[in-house]
Amino acid sequence: MNGDIVLRVDDAIELGELLEFLSDWVGFHPLEAAESLDVFTSGGYTVDELGNDLARFAFLLGGDGDRYVHGPDR
């Protein structure tokens, strides 16, 4: 094995959709999500960083490229 991780296409699509769903869910009430995330991470990770990471990972799995480039609508 060469160290590559292989995902079936349908699994990658489903994972990308889940990441986009989570991004939308966090963006639905960003202030509440930010407060909760701040407590959970002791201030080490912001809701904006989370949103950017979710969009980037979804894009890498074949998700919405516009969302990655321009950010989610919040």
Secondary structure, DSSP 8 states (H G I E B T S, - for coil): --S-----HHHHHHHHHHHHHHHHHHHHSHHHHHHHHHHHHTTSS-HHHHHHHHHHHHHHTT--HHHHHH----
